[in-house]
Amino acid sequence: MSPRAVGHAGAALVSDDGVGALFACPAAIARRDAHRIQLAGLFIDDDVWLEGDDHPRIADRGPTELVPLAGAITTLGPLVVGAAIATTASLDRRLPAPEPGLPVATVMSDFPHRYAALETRWTRRTAAIGAAARPAEWLAIGASATLARVDAAETRRMWAGFGGRDLPLGTPVRDVIVGVDARDALVPGGALGALVAPVDVPIELALGASWSDDVDATGAATIEVARAPPAPVEAPTVEAGGARARGRFTSPLVLHAGVRWVGERYAVEGGATAWTYPGGTGDDWEITGARVVDGSGASAPIDGMTTRIGRRTHAAARASVDVEVLPGFVWMSAGYGWRGAAQSVQGTTIGGVERGGHTVALGAEISAGAAVITLGWSRHLARDTTAGAPGLLWDNPLATEALPANTGVHGHSRDMVGIGVEVSAE
């Protein structure tokens, strides 16, 4: 979440003693007793795409995201205390959607992803307050409490048809557009951490753990029949006035570990992180007050929709090196990270692809009197994942007939730029 972490490809648990430490290892803020104010922003350009032999390349149209971080650290007797506010999770995927009235053949050929995902948004804004103490010269321990607001939205199409009658399967005349927009305004959590930094030994160690309550998001559900040109197949109707959505999403327990070797004008740091879901990850949207009605009189409730956001236990490993290029003025850094996939191959969709992979990074830290300016850049290298049959079947509330919604080659890359300034006073 900090520019320093960006420039280290995430390998900054031991060395990052700014307000971002409150979310992962609160003990790190005790490294310095100075009064400090920190402001930072991360710019995230997240690219996803879907390729296949029978359709054009489909790519994300979401904007570059700005992720802020702001906070202050001071002393209170024997304690070092801090407070911060940050966007701790951000996902914004906006995929091409068929315009009303497009020919049936065009929709089927150019928008094969419409049953997998058309829009996915997930934002977690978190406030933290914490304290750290040094019971020994070489040891710091810390704890923080967090409170988050989570906003979530997903949109995709369902197919409301019968295979023996409505051919071909997937004719968009039978499409129903389902969108949910929900939030949980109060998600409590916290973090614990320990930092071991002996004065006469060049090795430093850090451990951290963060947790938050499950997200219980509620909001409106917007459901309507897709408008298509006249066709021999009769379109269904929808009864969805006042429809509501509720989704309960498991939050992970996140465990961090880091080690750092400190030289005279260089430092080497490594770290590992694991995300685990003790309560499982069976995340679904529950929908109430919605029903689809076929022209024959058959009807069925639209009572649920599985989330396309990837969630499963996974881990990451990272390493970085810092070099002092201008004594007392400029440090440069480089980093590398690897992260495992947060979802299975069969569960991959263009709306929520999180297949992990490799990250490279560069950073700089410039001291100017009482201010320190930190710059970081990282690139999550492009990675392709091929999802084949059986894949994820599309939703069909009326019948069992369905085809895979997510087959094809899914790609993902991410660029991040972090810029931050910290001003301190003794």
N, C-alpha and C positions, 0 to 999 in steps of 0.2 A: 504493500500500500504506500510505501514511501519512495521518493526518487532514488535514495541509496539502495533500497532493495531491488528496484528496477535495474539499476546499473550493475548489480551483482547477480542478476538472474535469480534472485530470491535468496542467495546465500548471505544473509545479513542478520541472522538472529542474535549473534554474539555482539556484533559491532554497532548495530543500529540502536542507539540509546535515545532516540527522539520519541515524539508522542505516538508514533506508530507502534512502538513496543508495548503499549497498553493493551493491544489487541492480541498479542502472541506471547510475549515474555516480559511482564511488567517489571521484573527485577532489574532489567537493563537501564531503566531511568535513573537508578542510584549510582551509575558510573560517575556522574558529575553532579556537584552541588549547586551549580549556577542556576540563576533564574533565566528561563528561556521561553521564547515564543517561536512557534514554527508554523509556516504557511506553505502549502504545496499543492500541486495539481498534477494529475496523471492524465495523459491523452491516450485513449485506446482506440485503435483502428482494427476492428475484428472482421476478418473476411472468411466467409464460408461459401462453398459452391457445390453444385451437383452436376455430374456429367454422365451421359449415357449415349448409346448408339442411336437411339430413336427419338431424341429430343435435343433442343439447343442447350447450351450451358446456362445454368440457373445460378445466380449469385445474389448475395445479400445486398440490400439497399439501405441498410441501417446507417445512421450518422456516426461520425467519430464521437466517442463519449469523453466527457470531462469528469474525472473522478477527483473530488477535493479531499484534502486532509488539513486540519487546522487544530491547534491546541497550545497548551502552555504547561510548563513544569516549574515548580518552585520548591522551597524547603519549608517544613513545618516542624520545628524542633529536630528530633533525630530522624524524621521521615523526609523522604523526597516524594512529593505528590504531583500528580498530573491529571489533566483533563483533555479530552480530544473529541472531535467529531469527524467522521469520515464516511465515505461510501465504501463499504467493505465487500460488496459484491455487485456486479453490474453485467447484465447480458441484454443485448438489444439486437434481435434478428428480425429484419423486415424483408420479406421475400415477395417476388412478383406475384400479383393476384390477377385473375382474369377480370377484365372489364365486363360490365353487364352487356349482354347482347352479342358477345363474340360467337362466331360459328362453333358448333359442337366439335367439329374436327380440329379446329384450332386450339380449343381448350384442352382436348385430350392429348394433343401432340406437344403443346408448349408448356403445359402446367401439370406435369405428372406428380409434382410434390404437393398438390393442394390437399390431399388426404393425409399427408404426414405433418405439414406445418406451413402456415402462411405468415405467422407472426409469433414471436416469443420474446417476452420482456420480463426481466427479473432484477429488481434493485433492492439492495439492503443498505439503509442509512443508519449508522450506529454511533451512539454517544458512549463515551467511556470515562470513568473516573477511577483512579488507582493510586496506590502508595507502595513504596519500597523502602526497605531498611537494610543496614549493613550490620548484622550481629557480630561479624568479624571483619577484619580488614580485607580479607580475601573472598568474602562471601556476601552476596546480596540476595534477598528474597523479596518477592512482591506479589501483589494481587490487585485485580481490577474488577469492577462491575460494569456491565454494558446493558444498554437498552436500545433496541433496534426497531425500525419501521421497515416492513417488507411490502413492496408493491409487485404484483405478478399479473401478467396478462398473456393469454394464448388464444390464437385463432387458427382454425383449420376447417376443412369441409368434411362432412359425413355423406355417405351415399345411402339414400333411402329408396331401395328398390328390391325387386324380386328377380333372381337370376333366370328363371324359366320364362319370364315375360319381358323384362326390361333389358334388351340387348342393344349394343354390346354392354358388358359389365363396365361400369364406370362412365356411362353416358352422363354428361353434366346436367342434363335436363332433370335428373333426380338428385342433384346436389343440394345439401342444406348447409349453410354457413353457420358455424358455432363459434362464438367468441366469449371469453370470460375475462373480467377485469376486477381484480380483488386485491385486498390488502389486509395486513395485520399490523396494527399501529403500535403494539407493545409486545416485543419479544425480548424477555430478559436473558441475560447470559453473564459470562465472566471469564477470567483468565488467571492462571497462576504461573509463576516463573521463578527460576533460580539462576544466578550467575556466579560462577567461580572464576576469579581473576587474581591469582597470586601475584604479589609485587615482584618477587624474585624468580619467577618461572615464566617463560615466554608463551605458555599455553593457557588459553581461556576456554571455558566450557559454559554452555547455556542449555537449559531445559525449559520448555513451556507447554502449557496445555490450555486450550480454549474450548468453551462449550456454550451453546445457547439452546433455549427451549425450542420445541417444535413450532413451526409456523402454522397458524390456523387462520387462513385468509378467507374473507368473505366479500362478496360484491355482486355486481349485476352480471347476468348472462344475456347476450344478444344473439338471437337465433332467427334466421330468416331463410327463405328459399332463394337459391341463386337464380338470377334472372337470365334466361337463355332464350334464343330464338324459338319460334314455334317448331314443334317436332311431333312425330307420330306418338312418341311416348309422353304420357300425361305427367305433368309435374305434381309433386305432393303439395300439401299445405301444412302450415305450422301453427300451432296454438301455443304462444309463448309470452303472453302479456304478463309482465312482472316476474319473469323467470330470474332465479337467483343461483349463484354458484358458491360452493365452499370447497376449499382444498386444504388438507392437512399434510404438511411436508416435513419429513424428518430432517432435523439439523444434525450435522456431523460433530463428533468429538474429534478435535484436531490436536495432534501431538507433534511437538517440535523438538529437535535436538540440533545443537551446533557446536563446533569446535574451531578455534582460531589460534594460529601460530603468529606471534608478533615479533618481527625483526626490527632492526634499527631504522630502516627506511622502506620497509615492505611489510605486508601482512597477507597470510593465506588463510582462507576460511572455507569451511565445508559445513553442510547441513542436510538434514532430512526431515520430511514432514509426512505424516500419515493421516488420512481422513477415513474415519470409520463410523458406521451407522448402527449403533447397538440395537435400535428399534426396528431395523429393516428399512426398505425403501419402496414399499408399495404405495406410491403416491398417485392419487386419483382426484379429479374434480367431481364433486357431487353436484348435480343440477336438479333443481326442483321447479315445478311450474311450467314445464315444456312438454309438448307432445307433437308428433308428426302423424299426419293423417293421409292415407293413400286414397286415390280416387275410387277404389273398390270398396271403401269403407273400413278397411283394416287400419289399425292405429297402434302406436306404441309410444311409451314415454322416452324422451331424451333425458336420461337420468344420470349420465356420467360421461367422463372423457379423461383418458389417461394422459398425464403430463408427458411432454416430449423432452423435458430437461433431464439430462443425464445425471444419475446419482448411483454410485456404488463405491465400496471401499477401494481406495487406491493410495499410492504413495508417490513421493518425489524426492530426488536427490540433487544437490547443487554444490558448486564450488566457485570460488572467486579469488582474485588476487588484487591487492592494492599496492601501488608503487608511488613513492613521493618523488615527483619529478622536479619540483621547485621547493626547496626546503622552507617549511613554514608557510607555504602559499598554496601549492597545487598538488593534489593527489589524483592519480588516474587509476581506474579499475577496469577489470574485464571479468566476465562470468560465464558460466555454462550451467544449464539445468536440464534435467530429464524428469518428466512427469508421466505417470501411468494413466491409462484411460479411465475416465469417470463414468463410462457406460460401455455396454457390450457392443460388439459389432452388429448383431442383429437388432439392437435397440437404437442404432445411429439414425438420426434424421438431420436434414439440413437446418432445421429450426433449433436444435439443441446439441449439435455435434461437439463433443468434448473427448477427443480421442488421445489426448496427451501428445508426447513427443519431445523434441529437443528445442532448447532456447539458448540463444547467444546474447551477450549483453556487453555494453561499454558504459563507463560512468566517469564523472569528474567531481571533485570537491574543492572549492576555491574559498580560501579564508581571506576576509577583508575586514580587519579590525575585529569588532564584536559580532560581525555577521559571517555566516558560512552559507555559501550558495552551492547547492547540490544539483547535478544534472545526471540523468540516467536514460539510457535507451536500451530496449531489448526487442528481439524478434523471435517469436515462436515460429520455427521453420515449418513450411507447408508440409502437410501430411495427408495422404489419400487413404481412404478406407472404403473397401468394396462391400456393400451389403447386398446379399443375394437372398433367394427364397429359402425359407418361408417368410423371413422378414417380419415386419409389423403389419398385420392385416388392418385395412381401413375399418372405420366404424360404420355399422349398418344397423340402425335401431329397429328396422322392420323385419329383417331376415338374416340368415346365416351367410348368404353369398357375399364374399369379399375377396379381394386380391391384395398382394403386398403393396404397402403404401410407400416404402422407403428404399426400393432396390436402386442400385446405381453406385457410382463412385463419388463419395462425399469427401470434400477437401476442406482444410481449415488452416489458417495462419493468423498471427496476431502481432501487431506492432504496438509498442508502448513507449511513450516519452514522458519522463518525469522531471519537473522543475520545482525546486523548493528553496526556501530561505529560512534560516534560523538566526535569531538575534538573541544574544545572551548578555547577562550582566552578573557580576559577582555579588 
